[in-house]
Amino acid sequence: MRVTKKLLLGSVVATAALVLAACAPTASTGGDGSAAPEGPAEVTVGIVTSETGALAGYGKQYLDAFEAGLAYATDGTGEVDGTTIVVENRDDAGDPDKAVTAVKELIGAGVTIIAGTASSGVALAVAEQAAQNKVLYIAGPAAADAITGINEYTFRSGRQSAQDVATAGTFLDDIEGKTITVFAQNNAFGTGNEAAVNAILGAQGATVNSVLVPEDATEFTPFAQQVLAGQPDLVFVAWAGATSGAMWQAMSQQGVMDEIPVVTGLGDAATFGAYGEASEKISFLNHYFPGASDNEINATMVEAIEAAGGTPDLFSPDGFNAAIMIVEAIKVGKGEPDAMVEALEGFEFEGPKGTMTVRSGDHALVQDMFQVKLVADGATFVPELVDTVFADEVAPAEAE
């Protein structure tokens, strides 16, 4: 899918952005206080993400918030310092090959800024193209730790897996000497989480073991019993896919949540009903939900997305942050890749989650995370904030 458009946003989005005009990025000046060099008349941004395929929902969250973020960061004009921002969307369908083809076409047409990508596999492939062609690339929501520090041209606008794992550790008062069991599927996702828990929480003094379940398993009672028998101090669950409901049912029926604290990541709103009767017994680490942040920028983003017919969700900050970062890069770097990279290194800004810091050394995005619980609301469950975990507590180790 190929869509090109000037940034012609609805008046509601523009109005929401203007509410915080005083907080939005301001015009650049040179080091001596003089006006910065004049930029190009137009800069095209290539957005490559999943509009179809398994991660299409994540792609929509990102795209809706990206438009809201551009409205906010440009005061509703679609311009920065006289440079018009043109957005060209491409659908990668979660396929690295399709993404690389789209990126090559965009770069061939002169595009120097690429953003998007919900899939980590896609993001890693696009990052390689960014380095080879020396263009700015801002990944998000893809969470693989390998994206951080992969090359000098790659940044991220969301969180990474290490921040999830570090947040899980905050549910223990003291990690030193505690036993943590990773309960996961025996696949790349599960073993990747097992490795991350070992690397991050094991380094803080925890003893880490695991119960890895075959991907084709349909009966989870024996595995739940195995977790109980190990008597850990914390169970970290990393699970995805159609068997989630049956797995959580088995964990609940075997009384795991009654005996041991269980932590897992809270996904987007579509997953809130997957935990069944276990919902209120699980502790959730969380990247974002609309009620997690109490600040004007978050309120503006939520209002703008809803006014445009969308729904703010787990990965909305990733799109909104990307827009702010791109506007800053164009404002300072004038579309020139190396100058835009330099502009973003160390960049600190206020986003929907609060203060975001782009770490200079490896381009990790240091940010707050959240502890959340699900509470019953009629026949459904809704998230409720338990605590904010401050950015420095869960900052990933710096990539070499």
Solvent accessible surface area in square Angstrom, and as a share of the most:
residue,aa,sasa,rsa
1,M,141,0.63
2,R,160,0.58
3,V,50,0.29
4,T,80,0.47
5,K,65,0.27
6,K,94,0.40
7,L,13,0.06
8,L,158,0.79
9,L,35,0.17
10,G,47,0.45
11,S,87,0.56
12,V,76,0.44
13,V,12,0.07
14,A,20,0.16
15,T,82,0.48
16,A,2,0.01
17,A,1,0.01
18,L,95,0.47
19,V,104,0.60
20,L,7,0.03
21,A,38,0.29
22,A,103,0.80
23,C,83,0.50
24,A,4,0.03
25,P,40,0.25
26,T,100,0.58
27,A,74,0.57
28,S,23,0.15
29,T,90,0.52
30,G,27,0.26
31,G,96,0.92
32,D,124,0.64
33,G,56,0.53
34,S,57,0.37
35,A,91,0.70
36,A,26,0.20
37,P,105,0.66
38,E,166,0.75
39,G,16,0.16
40,P,52,0.33
41,A,83,0.65
42,E,84,0.38
43,V,12,0.07
44,T,34,0.20
45,V,0,0.00
46,G,0,0.00
47,I,0,0.00
48,V,0,0.00
49,T,1,0.00
50,S,0,0.00
51,E,45,0.20
52,T,73,0.42
53,G,47,0.45
54,A,109,0.85
55,L,52,0.26
56,A,28,0.22
57,G,44,0.43
58,Y,60,0.23
59,G,0,0.00
60,K,114,0.49
61,Q,16,0.07
62,Y,0,0.00
63,L,31,0.15
64,D,39,0.20
65,A,0,0.00
66,F,3,0.01
67,E,56,0.25
68,A,5,0.04
69,G,0,0.00
70,L,0,0.00
71,A,0,0.00
72,Y,4,0.02
73,A,5,0.04
74,T,7,0.04
75,D,49,0.25
76,G,24,0.23
77,T,83,0.48
78,G,3,0.02
79,E,77,0.35
80,V,13,0.08
81,D,61,0.32
82,G,57,0.55
83,T,3,0.02
84,T,31,0.18
85,I,0,0.00
86,V,10,0.06
87,V,4,0.02
88,E,14,0.06
89,N,17,0.09
90,R,14,0.05
91,D,22,0.11
92,D,1,0.00
93,A,28,0.22
94,G,28,0.27
95,D,48,0.25
96,P,53,0.34
97,D,109,0.57
98,K,109,0.46
99,A,0,0.00
100,V,27,0.16
101,T,75,0.44
102,A,9,0.07
103,V,1,0.00
104,K,112,0.47
105,E,90,0.40
106,L,1,0.00
107,I,31,0.15
108,G,69,0.67
109,A,80,0.62
110,G,55,0.53
111,V,9,0.05
112,T,37,0.22
113,I,0,0.00
114,I,1,0.00
115,A,0,0.00
116,G,0,0.00
117,T,0,0.00
118,A,11,0.08
119,S,19,0.13
120,S,36,0.23
121,G,39,0.38
122,V,0,0.00
123,A,0,0.00
124,L,58,0.29
125,A,23,0.18
126,V,1,0.00
127,A,0,0.00
128,E,95,0.43
129,Q,17,0.08
130,A,2,0.01
131,A,37,0.29
132,Q,115,0.51
133,N,64,0.33
134,K,124,0.52
135,V,5,0.03
136,L,0,0.00
137,Y,0,0.00
138,I,0,0.00
139,A,0,0.00
140,G,1,0.01
141,P,4,0.03
142,A,4,0.03
143,A,17,0.13
144,A,25,0.20
145,D,52,0.27
146,A,62,0.48
147,I,1,0.01
148,T,12,0.07
149,G,30,0.28
150,I,69,0.35
151,N,32,0.16
152,E,106,0.48
153,Y,11,0.04
154,T,1,0.00
155,F,2,0.01
156,R,3,0.01
157,S,0,0.00
158,G,2,0.02
159,R,35,0.13
160,Q,6,0.03
161,S,33,0.22
162,A,10,0.08
163,Q,1,0.01
164,D,21,0.11
165,V,1,0.00
166,A,14,0.11
167,T,0,0.00
168,A,0,0.00
169,G,2,0.02
170,T,45,0.26
171,F,50,0.21
172,L,22,0.11
173,D,154,0.80
174,D,81,0.42
175,I,19,0.10
176,E,113,0.51
177,G,62,0.60
178,K,60,0.25
179,T,35,0.20
180,I,0,0.00
181,T,4,0.03
182,V,0,0.00
183,F,0,0.00
184,A,0,0.00
185,Q,15,0.07
186,N,83,0.42
187,N,36,0.18
188,A,91,0.71
189,F,100,0.42
190,G,0,0.00
191,T,52,0.30
192,G,40,0.39
193,N,25,0.13
194,E,38,0.17
195,A,59,0.46
196,A,15,0.12
197,V,0,0.00
198,N,70,0.36
199,A,68,0.53
200,I,38,0.19
201,L,1,0.00
202,G,25,0.24
203,A,86,0.67
204,Q,86,0.38
205,G,27,0.26
206,A,11,0.09
207,T,82,0.48
208,V,25,0.14
209,N,66,0.34
210,S,36,0.24
211,V,11,0.06
212,L,52,0.26
213,V,0,0.00
214,P,64,0.41
215,E,110,0.49
216,D,122,0.63
217,A,18,0.14
218,T,114,0.66
219,E,99,0.45
220,F,6,0.02
221,T,35,0.20
222,P,71,0.45
223,F,43,0.18
224,A,0,0.00
225,Q,91,0.41
226,Q,98,0.43
227,V,2,0.01
228,L,46,0.23
229,A,84,0.65
230,G,47,0.45
231,Q,149,0.66
232,P,9,0.05
233,D,56,0.29
234,L,0,0.00
235,V,0,0.00
236,F,8,0.03
237,V,2,0.01
238,A,6,0.04
239,W,31,0.11
240,A,54,0.42
241,G,56,0.54
242,A,113,0.87
243,T,39,0.23
244,S,19,0.13
245,G,37,0.35
246,A,47,0.36
247,M,0,0.00
248,W,6,0.02
249,Q,100,0.44
250,A,7,0.05
251,M,0,0.00
252,S,13,0.08
253,Q,115,0.51
254,Q,53,0.24
255,G,14,0.14
256,V,0,0.00
257,M,17,0.08
258,D,95,0.49
259,E,128,0.57
260,I,10,0.05
261,P,76,0.47
262,V,2,0.01
263,V,0,0.00
264,T,10,0.06
265,G,34,0.33
266,L,6,0.03
267,G,21,0.20
268,D,16,0.08
269,A,49,0.38
270,A,95,0.73
271,T,45,0.26
272,F,26,0.11
273,G,66,0.63
274,A,37,0.29
275,Y,17,0.06
276,G,41,0.39
277,E,123,0.55
278,A,0,0.00
279,S,1,0.00
280,E,104,0.47
281,K,99,0.42
282,I,5,0.03
283,S,36,0.23
284,F,0,0.00
285,L,6,0.03
286,N,1,0.01
287,H,5,0.02
288,Y,1,0.00
289,F,17,0.07
290,P,50,0.31
291,G,52,0.50
292,A,5,0.04
293,S,15,0.10
294,D,148,0.77
295,N,51,0.26
296,E,114,0.51
297,I,15,0.07
298,N,6,0.03
299,A,60,0.46
300,T,9,0.05
301,M,0,0.00
302,V,28,0.16
303,E,94,0.42
304,A,2,0.01
305,I,2,0.01
306,E,98,0.44
307,A,53,0.41
308,A,79,0.62
309,G,68,0.65
310,G,11,0.10
311,T,95,0.55
312,P,9,0.05
313,D,18,0.09
314,L,12,0.06
315,F,12,0.05
316,S,0,0.00
317,P,0,0.00
318,D,0,0.00
319,G,0,0.00
320,F,0,0.00
321,N,0,0.00
322,A,0,0.00
323,A,0,0.00
324,I,2,0.01
325,M,0,0.00
326,I,0,0.00
327,V,2,0.01
328,E,23,0.10
329,A,0,0.00
330,I,2,0.01
331,K,14,0.06
332,V,71,0.41
333,G,3,0.03
334,K,41,0.17
335,G,12,0.11
336,E,85,0.38
337,P,19,0.12
338,D,76,0.40
339,A,35,0.27
340,M,0,0.00
341,V,10,0.06
342,E,130,0.58
343,A,18,0.14
344,L,0,0.00
345,E,65,0.29
346,G,39,0.37
347,F,29,0.12
348,E,107,0.48
349,F,16,0.07
350,E,89,0.40
351,G,1,0.01
352,P,0,0.00
353,K,7,0.03
354,G,16,0.16
355,T,60,0.35
356,M,0,0.00
357,T,42,0.25
358,V,1,0.01
359,R,46,0.17
360,S,61,0.39
361,G,59,0.57
362,D,3,0.02
363,H,8,0.03
364,A,0,0.00
365,L,2,0.01
366,V,23,0.13
367,Q,0,0.00
368,D,27,0.14
369,M,0,0.00
370,F,5,0.02
371,Q,22,0.10
372,V,1,0.01
373,K,83,0.35
374,L,1,0.01
375,V,35,0.20
376,A,58,0.45
377,D,82,0.43
378,G,78,0.75
379,A,106,0.82
380,T,82,0.48
381,F,48,0.20
382,V,55,0.31
383,P,27,0.17
384,E,76,0.34
385,L,66,0.33
386,V,80,0.46
387,D,75,0.39
388,T,37,0.22
389,V,5,0.03
390,F,121,0.51
391,A,21,0.16
392,D,119,0.62
393,E,107,0.48
394,V,1,0.01
395,A,40,0.31
396,P,9,0.06
397,A,97,0.75
398,E,97,0.44
399,A,37,0.29
400,E,213,0.96
